[in-house]
Amino acid sequence: MTFLIAWNSDQRREVVELALYLGLVIVEAFSRTVAVRRVSEEDILRLLSTNQKLIAGLPESLEEGVALLTSPEYVSEPAIMRYILSALAEASDDPEDSVELSDDEFWHLVLVLKTCSDALHEASAPKT
């Protein structure tokens, strides 16, 4: 969670709240099925760098980018990535808790939340 807070500290309050909420959902999804060890800062920064390159290389078409980001050959957890993308796309649809995301905010959150998911994936071991 420290990573989510640090990498969103320059965002609007609503964006930070959305990032933290989605981050908690991702952590909970992992913790229900696997034991997760602590993730080192070096591992997070390595994954962040990899994801920055991946997102920078995505096609300009949102549909094509989303298709690649939910493909098992590009992501370690396709179901979680589908959840992230769906939740971000629907963030402005809730009349009571609407968060209008700019394109930059959307892709920033994709980057941070995908990095969170990838780090948890690497740090996880099946529960026994």
C-alpha positions as CSV (number, residue, x, y, z in Angstrom):
1,M,0.0,0.0,0.0
2,T,3.0,2.3,0.5
3,F,3.7,2.1,-3.2
4,L,0.1,3.1,-4.0
5,I,0.2,6.1,-1.7
6,A,3.6,7.2,-2.9
7,W,2.9,6.9,-6.6
8,N,-0.4,8.7,-6.3
9,S,0.6,11.5,-3.9
10,D,0.6,14.1,-6.7
11,Q,-2.9,13.1,-8.0
12,R,-6.3,14.7,-7.1
13,R,-7.9,13.5,-3.8
14,E,-10.6,11.5,-5.7
15,V,-8.0,9.8,-7.9
16,V,-6.0,8.8,-4.8
17,E,-9.1,7.5,-3.1
18,L,-10.0,5.4,-6.2
19,A,-6.4,4.0,-6.4
20,L,-6.4,3.0,-2.7
21,Y,-9.9,1.4,-2.9
22,L,-8.9,-0.6,-6.0
23,G,-5.6,-1.4,-4.5
24,L,-7.3,-2.8,-1.4
25,V,-9.6,-4.9,-3.6
26,I,-6.6,-6.3,-5.4
27,V,-4.8,-7.1,-2.2
28,E,-7.9,-8.8,-0.8
29,A,-8.3,-10.9,-3.9
30,F,-4.7,-12.2,-3.5
31,S,-4.9,-12.7,0.2
32,R,-8.0,-14.9,-0.1
33,T,-6.3,-17.4,-2.3
34,V,-2.5,-17.2,-1.7
35,A,0.0,-16.3,0.9
36,V,1.8,-13.1,-0.1
37,R,5.3,-12.2,1.1
38,R,6.6,-8.7,1.5
39,V,7.6,-7.1,-1.8
40,S,10.9,-5.3,-2.0
41,E,11.2,-1.7,-3.3
42,E,13.6,-3.0,-6.0
43,D,11.0,-5.5,-7.2
44,I,8.3,-2.9,-7.4
45,L,10.6,-0.4,-9.2
46,R,11.6,-3.2,-11.7
47,L,8.0,-4.0,-12.4
48,L,7.0,-0.3,-12.6
49,S,9.8,0.2,-15.3
50,T,8.6,-2.8,-17.2
51,N,5.0,-1.7,-17.1
52,Q,5.9,1.9,-18.1
53,K,7.5,0.5,-21.3
54,L,4.5,-1.8,-21.9
55,I,2.0,1.0,-21.6
56,A,4.1,3.4,-23.6
57,G,4.2,0.8,-26.4
58,L,0.4,0.2,-26.5
59,P,-1.5,1.1,-29.7
60,E,-3.2,4.4,-29.6
61,S,-6.6,2.7,-29.9
62,L,-8.1,2.2,-26.4
63,E,-9.8,-1.0,-27.5
64,E,-6.6,-2.5,-28.8
65,G,-4.7,-1.4,-25.7
66,V,-7.3,-2.9,-23.4
67,A,-7.2,-6.2,-25.5
68,L,-3.5,-6.4,-25.0
69,L,-3.6,-5.6,-21.3
70,T,-6.1,-8.4,-20.7
71,S,-4.1,-11.0,-22.7
72,P,-2.2,-13.6,-20.7
73,E,0.9,-13.0,-22.8
74,Y,1.1,-9.4,-21.5
75,V,-0.2,-9.7,-18.0
76,S,0.3,-12.1,-15.1
77,E,-3.3,-11.8,-13.8
78,P,-5.7,-11.2,-16.7
79,A,-8.8,-11.4,-14.5
80,I,-7.5,-8.7,-12.2
81,M,-6.5,-6.5,-15.1
82,R,-10.0,-6.9,-16.5
83,Y,-11.4,-5.8,-13.1
84,I,-9.0,-2.8,-13.0
85,L,-9.9,-1.6,-16.5
86,S,-13.6,-2.1,-15.9
87,A,-13.6,-0.3,-12.6
88,L,-11.6,2.6,-14.1
89,A,-14.0,2.8,-17.1
90,E,-17.0,2.8,-14.8
91,A,-15.5,5.3,-12.3
92,S,-17.5,8.2,-13.9
93,D,-20.7,6.2,-14.2
94,D,-21.7,6.1,-10.5
95,P,-24.0,9.1,-9.9
96,E,-23.2,9.1,-6.1
97,D,-19.4,8.6,-6.2
98,S,-18.4,9.7,-9.7
99,V,-14.7,10.3,-10.5
100,E,-14.1,11.8,-13.9
101,L,-10.6,10.6,-15.0
102,S,-8.6,12.4,-17.6
103,D,-6.7,10.2,-20.0
104,D,-3.5,10.8,-18.1
105,E,-5.1,9.9,-14.8
106,F,-6.6,6.7,-16.3
107,W,-3.3,5.5,-17.7
108,H,-1.5,6.5,-14.5
109,L,-3.9,4.3,-12.5
110,V,-3.6,1.5,-14.9
111,L,0.2,1.6,-14.5
112,V,0.2,1.8,-10.7
113,L,-2.5,-0.9,-10.2
114,K,-1.0,-3.2,-12.8
115,T,2.3,-2.9,-11.0
116,C,0.6,-3.6,-7.7
117,S,-1.0,-6.7,-9.2
118,D,2.2,-7.9,-10.8
119,A,4.1,-7.4,-7.5
120,L,1.6,-9.4,-5.6
121,H,1.6,-12.1,-8.3
122,E,5.4,-12.5,-8.0
123,A,5.2,-12.5,-4.2
124,S,2.5,-15.0,-3.9
125,A,2.6,-18.7,-3.1
126,P,-0.5,-21.0,-3.1
127,K,-2.1,-21.3,0.4
128,T,-1.7,-24.8,1.9
